[in-house]
Amino acid sequence: MNDLSLATLEKGRAMVSGAAIEALASGFRGALLTPDDPAYDETRAIWNGMIDKRPGIIFRCLGAADVIAAVKFARENKLLVSIRGGGHGIAGNAVCDGGVVIDLSQMRSVRVDRQTRRARVEPGALLSDVDKETAAFGLALPTGINSTTGIAGLTLGGGFGWLTRKFGLTIDNLLSVDVVTADGQLLRASQEEHADLFWALRGGGGNFGVVTSFEFQLNELNPQVLAGLVVHSFDDAENILRDYREALEAAPDELTCWVVMRHAPPLPFLPTEWHGKKILVLAMCYAGDVEEGKKATARLRGIGRPIADVVGPAPFAAWQQAFDPLLTPGARNYWKSQDFAALSDGAIDVLRQAVGNLPGPECEIFIGHVGGRAGRIAQDATAFPQRKSHFVMNVHARWREQSMDNPCISWARELFEATKPHAIGTAYINFMPFDEGDRVQAAYGSNYRHLVEIKQRYDPLNLFRMNQNIAPSTGTRAA
């Protein structure tokens, strides 16, 4: 760490002196990084390469005491504050310009209790950290599909992936959290303590505090699942998508199948003549007995005339990393998302047209199917807004050169607008980009009003506003 006496932070029109920062540093267990620190640029970089923000100081926390100190410092000095877990959020709210970043990335402990089937997870842990520790005991936590995602942001937004239909959302397996609120208190929130806060944290994002520890209930899962890809020519997309939606009507909870539409990457099992051509992929996972899985996936695998079928037994932790090579950090990303109650013919037509106009080789459309156990939980049981069985469209505009910003962003926005007549209005906040603040109320639907009340109770000055923000009911904002 360089000389902190040289550091100043923007505080509206005033400045926070280096002396104040020095005083904080004397009791801080982690590191305080300023713009002249050699590690500053590496630390402020996040997954989405479009985001280039320069915070005044980065608090690299090592424990709850550091987080409390950072929150109090930001509050007392009326500084803009952002919270970084895995740094994977598409909106780029993990960093801010001029203010402070509370960086939790060094807090990555995962402790599994085999007897109680519970895990204590720190907020800097990635999904790969969780998978490695839980799989060692034949256990699993339902999370997302990209192992480099941070557990904190994923959980606070809801969390869904290959195991959601069998075991529910990530938040449905959350038992308690330790959370530092805007006044600098460390609270335990659960069904028994601060139940209103616990309700809001299960889907309400980073609006209510900084979680320093998650307690999860784990689930028994054979380390070997039946999983893999069935690849089709995109020319057959209309019939494949119609057969896909029909096949899912009778799918057991153990079976999840998502659709990916894009240019074919150079996958080793694809004939070279297909590399770079448009494909439709059925990505499936059966979270149960492998032999039963072969029966359950037979209808999906029997659709059309596949180019390749590489579905087979695989360690679940390895399957969780299958899409990592397509989602590496550093690329420029802009996403748009919709919830569909059903994959209608109209929606299929719009999707087909959009894939026909892909603006770049890394742009793609995901269609995830959610339901099963997650869909049998009451809509008002947690802040997560959409519990009915539904399809989630995630438009991944992804590219490398800044000159491609306009065509790629325009493509995603046009597709989003074209699918509105077929969508139900709610949205998964973890898929919402930086420019959708006006969509937050609709995204939460009937749960929004209660979230506002809880925000008013725990963060009336809106200190935690670098997120898909739920403003307190008074409309008061921090300076």
C-alpha positions in Angstrom: 0.0 0.0 0.0 1.4 3.4 -0.9 1.4 6.5 1.3 -2.2 7.1 2.3 -1.5 10.6 3.4 -1.5 11.5 -0.3 -5.0 10.2 -0.8 -8.2 12.2 -1.0 -11.7 11.2 -1.8 -14.5 13.0 -3.5 -17.3 14.0 -1.1 -19.7 16.1 -3.1 -17.7 19.3 -3.5 -15.7 18.6 -0.4 -12.8 16.2 0.1 -12.0 13.5 2.7 -8.4 14.1 3.9 -5.6 11.6 3.8 -5.4 11.9 7.6 -8.9 10.5 8.0 -8.0 7.6 5.7 -4.8 7.0 7.7 -6.8 6.9 10.9 -9.0 4.2 9.4 -6.1 2.2 8.0 -4.5 1.9 11.4 -7.2 -0.5 12.6 -8.0 -2.1 9.2 -6.9 -5.8 8.8 -7.1 -5.9 5.0 -5.6 -3.6 2.5 -6.6 -0.1 1.4 -5.7 0.6 -2.2 -5.5 4.0 -3.8 -5.0 5.0 -7.4 -1.2 5.1 -7.1 -1.0 1.6 -5.7 0.5 -1.0 -8.1 -2.5 -3.4 -7.5 -5.1 -0.7 -8.0 -5.9 -1.3 -11.7 -6.0 -5.1 -11.4 -8.3 -4.8 -8.4 -10.8 -2.4 -9.9 -11.1 -4.5 -13.1 -14.3 -6.7 -13.2 -15.7 -9.3 -15.5 -17.5 -7.0 -17.9 -14.8 -5.3 -20.0 -17.2 -2.4 -20.8 -16.9 -1.1 -17.2 -13.9 1.2 -16.5 -14.5 3.0 -13.2 -11.9 4.6 -11.0 -12.9 4.5 -7.3 -11.1 6.8 -4.8 -10.2 3.9 -2.6 -10.7 0.2 -2.5 -11.2 -1.5 0.9 -10.0 -5.1 0.5 -11.8 -6.6 3.5 -10.6 -9.7 5.3 -13.5 -10.1 7.7 -16.7 -8.6 9.2 -14.8 -6.0 11.3 -13.2 -4.6 8.1 -16.7 -4.4 6.5 -18.1 -2.6 9.5 -15.3 -0.1 9.4 -15.7 0.5 5.6 -19.5 1.0 5.9 -19.1 3.5 8.8 -16.4 5.4 6.9 -18.5 5.7 3.8 -21.6 6.7 5.7 -19.9 9.3 8.0 -18.2 10.9 5.0 -21.3 10.7 2.7 -19.3 8.8 0.0 -20.6 6.8 -2.9 -20.1 3.1 -2.0 -20.2 0.0 -4.1 -19.8 -3.6 -3.1 -17.7 -6.2 -4.9 -18.1 -9.9 -4.4 -17.1 -11.9 -7.4 -17.2 -8.9 -9.7 -19.3 -10.7 -12.3 -22.4 -8.5 -12.3 -23.4 -7.5 -15.8 -24.4 -3.9 -14.7 -20.9 -3.2 -13.4 -22.1 -1.9 -10.0 -19.3 -3.7 -8.2 -17.1 -0.5 -8.7 -17.9 3.2 -8.8 -16.2 6.4 -9.8 -14.7 8.6 -7.1 -16.2 6.8 -4.1 -15.2 3.6 -2.2 -15.4 0.0 -3.1 -16.0 -2.5 -0.4 -14.1 -5.5 -1.9 -15.0 -8.9 -0.4 -13.1 -10.9 -3.0 -10.5 -12.1 -0.4 -13.2 -13.6 1.8 -13.6 -17.0 0.1 -14.0 -19.5 2.9 -16.4 -22.4 2.4 -17.0 -24.7 5.4 -19.2 -27.7 5.1 -20.8 -29.6 8.0 -21.5 -33.1 6.7 -23.7 -34.1 9.6 -26.1 -31.2 9.4 -25.7 -30.8 5.6 -25.0 -27.1 6.0 -22.4 -24.8 4.7 -21.0 -21.4 5.8 -19.8 -19.4 2.8 -18.1 -16.1 2.8 -19.2 -13.5 0.2 -16.0 -13.5 -2.0 -16.4 -17.2 -2.8 -17.0 -18.2 -6.4 -19.5 -21.0 -7.4 -16.5 -23.2 -8.2 -15.3 -22.8 -4.5 -18.7 -23.9 -3.3 -19.0 -26.8 -5.8 -15.5 -28.2 -4.9 -16.2 -28.3 -1.2 -19.8 -29.6 -1.3 -19.1 -32.3 -4.0 -16.4 -33.8 -1.7 -19.2 -34.8 0.6 -21.8 -35.9 -2.0 -23.7 -32.6 -1.5 -24.7 -29.7 -3.6 -26.2 -26.2 -3.5 -28.3 -25.1 -6.5 -26.5 -22.0 -8.0 -25.9 -20.7 -11.5 -24.2 -22.2 -14.6 -20.9 -20.2 -14.8 -18.5 -21.3 -12.1 -16.6 -18.0 -12.0 -19.7 -16.2 -10.8 -19.6 -14.9 -7.2 -21.9 -16.6 -4.7 -23.0 -13.3 -3.0 -24.4 -11.4 -6.0 -26.0 -14.6 -7.4 -27.7 -15.4 -4.1 -29.0 -12.0 -3.3 -30.6 -11.8 -6.8 -32.2 -15.2 -6.4 -29.9 -17.7 -8.1 -31.0 -20.4 -10.6 -29.3 -23.0 -12.7 -29.1 -26.8 -13.4 -30.4 -27.9 -10.0 -33.2 -25.3 -9.5 -36.0 -27.5 -10.6 -34.9 -30.2 -8.2 -33.8 -28.2 -5.2 -35.2 -24.7 -5.7 -33.5 -21.4 -6.1 -30.3 -20.6 -4.2 -32.3 -18.4 -1.8 -34.7 -21.3 -1.1 -31.7 -23.1 0.4 -30.5 -20.0 2.4 -30.9 -20.4 6.2 -29.4 -17.2 7.5 -26.9 -14.4 6.8 -24.6 -12.2 8.8 -25.1 -8.7 7.3 -23.7 -5.3 8.0 -26.5 -2.7 7.6 -26.2 1.0 6.6 -25.7 2.1 10.3 -22.7 -0.2 10.7 -24.4 -2.9 12.7 -23.7 -6.6 12.2 -27.0 -8.4 12.3 -28.0 -12.0 11.9 -31.0 -12.4 9.6 -33.1 -15.5 9.3 -36.7 -16.7 9.6 -36.4 -16.2 13.4 -34.3 -13.0 13.6 -34.9 -9.8 11.5 -37.3 -11.8 9.4 -38.3 -8.8 7.3 -34.6 -8.2 6.3 -34.1 -11.9 5.6 -37.2 -11.8 3.3 -35.8 -8.8 1.4 -32.3 -10.3 1.1 -33.7 -13.3 -0.7 -34.0 -11.7 -4.1 -33.7 -8.0 -3.3 -30.1 -7.7 -4.3 -27.5 -5.5 -2.6 -30.0 -2.9 -1.4 -30.1 -3.8 2.3 -26.6 -4.3 3.5 -23.2 -6.1 3.0 -23.5 -9.8 3.7 -20.4 -11.2 5.4 -21.5 -14.8 5.7 -24.2 -17.0 4.2 -25.5 -20.2 5.8 -27.0 -22.7 3.3 -28.8 -26.0 3.6 -27.2 -28.5 1.3 -28.8 -31.3 -0.7 -27.7 -34.9 -1.3 -26.5 -35.3 -4.9 -24.6 -38.1 -6.6 -21.4 -36.6 -7.8 -22.1 -38.1 -11.2 -25.0 -36.6 -13.2 -26.2 -37.1 -16.7 -25.4 -34.0 -18.6 -24.2 -32.6 -21.9 -25.1 -30.9 -25.2 -27.1 -31.9 -28.2 -26.2 -29.6 -31.1 -28.5 -28.9 -34.1 -28.3 -26.8 -37.2 -30.1 -23.5 -36.6 -32.0 -24.0 -39.9 -34.3 -26.4 -38.0 -34.8 -24.0 -35.1 -38.6 -23.5 -35.4 -39.5 -27.2 -35.2 -36.8 -27.9 -32.6 -38.1 -25.1 -30.3 -41.7 -26.3 -30.6 -40.7 -29.9 -29.8 -38.5 -28.6 -27.0 -41.3 -26.8 -25.2 -43.7 -29.8 -25.6 -41.1 -32.2 -24.2 -40.6 -30.1 -21.1 -44.3 -30.3 -20.2 -43.7 -33.8 -18.9 -40.2 -33.3 -17.6 -39.5 -34.4 -14.0 -38.0 -32.0 -11.5 -34.6 -33.7 -11.9 -34.4 -32.7 -15.6 -33.3 -29.2 -16.7 -32.8 -28.3 -20.4 -31.7 -24.9 -21.6 -31.4 -23.6 -25.2 -28.4 -21.7 -26.6 -28.5 -20.1 -30.1 -25.3 -18.7 -31.5 -22.4 -19.2 -34.0 -20.7 -22.5 -33.3 -17.4 -22.2 -31.4 -14.6 -24.6 -32.3 -15.8 -27.3 -30.0 -13.7 -30.5 -30.4 -16.7 -32.8 -30.9 -18.2 -30.7 -33.7 -17.1 -31.3 -37.4 -14.9 -28.5 -38.5 -17.2 -27.5 -41.3 -19.7 -26.4 -38.6 -17.4 -24.1 -36.8 -18.7 -20.5 -37.1 -22.1 -21.6 -38.4 -25.3 -20.9 -36.6 -26.4 -23.6 -34.3 -29.1 -24.4 -31.7 -27.9 -26.3 -28.6 -30.0 -28.2 -26.1 -27.9 -28.2 -22.9 -29.3 -30.6 -20.4 -28.7 -32.0 -16.9 -30.5 -34.8 -15.1 -29.9 -34.5 -11.3 -30.6 -38.1 -10.3 -29.9 -41.7 -11.2 -28.0 -41.8 -14.5 -30.0 -44.7 -15.9 -33.3 -42.9 -15.1 -31.8 -39.9 -16.7 -31.3 -41.7 -20.0 -35.0 -42.4 -20.0 -36.0 -38.9 -19.0 -33.8 -37.2 -21.6 -34.7 -39.6 -24.5 -37.5 -37.4 -25.9 -35.3 -34.2 -25.9 -32.4 -36.2 -27.5 -34.7 -37.6 -30.1 -35.7 -34.2 -31.4 -34.7 -33.5 -35.0 -31.4 -34.6 -36.6 -28.6 -33.6 -34.3 -25.1 -32.7 -35.5 -23.7 -34.0 -32.3 -24.9 -35.5 -29.0 -22.4 -35.5 -26.2 -24.8 -36.2 -23.3 -23.3 -38.7 -20.8 -22.3 -39.2 -17.2 -20.2 -36.4 -15.8 -19.1 -35.1 -12.4 -21.5 -32.3 -11.5 -18.7 -29.9 -10.5 -17.2 -30.4 -14.0 -20.5 -29.8 -15.8 -20.9 -26.6 -13.8 -17.7 -25.3 -15.6 -18.9 -26.4 -19.1 -19.8 -22.8 -20.2 -16.9 -21.1 -18.5 -14.8 -20.9 -21.8 -17.6 -18.9 -23.5 -17.9 -16.5 -20.5 -14.3 -15.5 -19.7 -13.6 -12.1 -18.2 -12.5 -9.1 -20.2 -15.0 -9.1 -23.1 -17.4 -6.2 -23.5 -20.9 -7.4 -22.5 -24.5 -6.0 -22.6 -27.4 -8.2 -21.7 -31.2 -7.9 -21.9 -33.7 -10.3 -20.4 -37.3 -11.2 -20.4 -39.5 -13.7 -18.5 -42.0 -15.7 -20.6 -44.9 -17.7 -19.1 -44.7 -19.9 -22.2 -42.5 -20.1 -25.2 -45.1 -19.0 -27.7 -45.0 -19.3 -31.4 -44.7 -15.5 -31.6 -41.7 -15.5 -29.3 -40.1 -18.3 -31.3 -40.5 -16.3 -34.5 -38.8 -13.2 -32.9 -35.9 -15.3 -31.6 -35.3 -16.9 -34.9 -35.2 -13.5 -36.6 -32.8 -12.2 -34.0 -30.4 -15.1 -34.4 -30.5 -14.5 -38.1 -29.0 -11.1 -37.4 -26.3 -11.9 -34.8 -23.9 -8.9 -34.8 -20.8 -10.9 -33.8 -19.4 -14.4 -33.2 -19.8 -14.3 -29.4 -23.3 -13.0 -29.3 -25.9 -15.5 -28.2 -29.4 -16.1 -26.8 -30.0 -18.4 -23.8 -33.4 -19.7 -22.9 -33.6 -21.2 -19.4 -36.5 -23.2 -18.1 -37.4 -22.6 -14.4 -40.0 -24.3 -12.4 -40.2 -27.6 -10.5 -39.6 -27.1 -6.8 -38.8 -23.4 -7.3 -42.2 -22.9 -8.8 -44.1 -24.5 -5.9 -43.0 -21.8 -3.5 -45.4 -18.9 -2.9 -44.6 -15.7 -4.8 -44.6 -13.6 -1.6 -42.4 -16.1 0.4 -39.3 -14.2 -0.7 -38.5 -11.1 -2.6 -37.8 -13.0 -5.8 -40.6 -12.0 -8.1 -41.5 -14.8 -10.4 -42.3 -18.3 -9.1 -44.5 -19.8 -11.7 -42.9 -22.2 -14.2 -41.5 -20.0 -16.9 -38.8 -19.5 -19.5 -36.1 -16.9 -19.0 -34.6 -15.3 -22.1 -31.1 -13.9 -21.6 -29.7 -12.0 -24.6 -25.9 -12.1 -24.4 -24.4 -9.3 -26.5 -20.7 -10.0 -26.2 -17.8 -8.6 -28.3 -14.2 -7.4 -28.1 -13.8 -4.1 -30.0 -15.2 -0.8 -28.7 -16.2 0.0 -32.3 -18.8 -2.8 -32.0 -20.6 -1.2 -29.1 -23.4 0.4 -31.1 -24.4 -2.6 -33.3 -24.2 -5.1 -30.4 -26.1 -3.0 -27.9 -28.7 -2.0 -30.5 -29.2 -5.7 -31.5 -29.9 -6.6 -27.8 -32.2 -3.7 -27.3 -34.2 -4.3 -30.5 -34.7 -8.0 -29.5 -35.8 -6.9 -26.0 -38.4 -4.6 -27.5 -39.6 -7.2 -30.0 -40.2 -9.8 -27.3 -42.2 -7.5 -25.0 -45.6 -8.6 -26.4 -44.7 -12.2 -25.4 -43.2 -11.4 -22.0 -44.9 -11.1 -18.5 -43.0 -8.1 -17.2 -41.0 -9.5 -14.4 -37.2 -9.9 -14.7 -34.2 -11.6 -13.0 -32.3 -8.6 -11.6 -28.9 -10.3 -12.1 -29.5 -10.2 -15.8 -30.4 -6.5 -16.0 -27.8 -4.1 -17.4 -26.7 -0.7 -16.0 -29.4 1.3 -17.9 -32.6 -0.5 -16.6 -33.1 1.4 -13.3 -36.6 2.4 -14.5 -37.5 -1.3 -14.8 -36.9 -2.2 -11.2 -40.4 -1.8 -9.9 -41.9 -3.9 -12.8 -39.2 -6.5 -12.3 -40.3 -7.1 -8.7 -44.0 -6.9 -9.4 -46.3 -7.2 -6.4 -43.3 -7.6 -4.1 -41.9 -4.2 -4.8 -43.9 -2.2 -2.3 -42.8 -4.4 0.6 -39.2 -4.1 -0.5 -39.5 -0.3 -0.4 -40.8 -0.4 3.2 -37.9 -2.6 4.3 -35.4 -0.4 2.5 -36.8 2.6 4.4 -36.3 0.7 7.7 -32.7 -0.5 7.1 -31.2 2.1 4.7 -33.3 5.3 4.7 -30.5 7.4 3.2 -30.0 4.9 0.4 -26.3 4.4 1.1 -26.5 1.1 -0.8 -27.6 2.4 -4.1 -25.0 1.0 -6.5 -27.3 -1.8 -7.6 -30.7 -2.3 -9.3 -31.9 0.2 -6.8 -34.9 0.1 -4.6 -35.2 3.6 -3.2 -36.5 4.2 0.3 -40.1 5.3 0.6 -39.2 8.9 1.5 -37.2 9.2 -1.6 -34.3 10.4 0.5 -30.9 9.8 -1.0 -27.4 10.0 0.4 -25.4 13.1 -0.6 
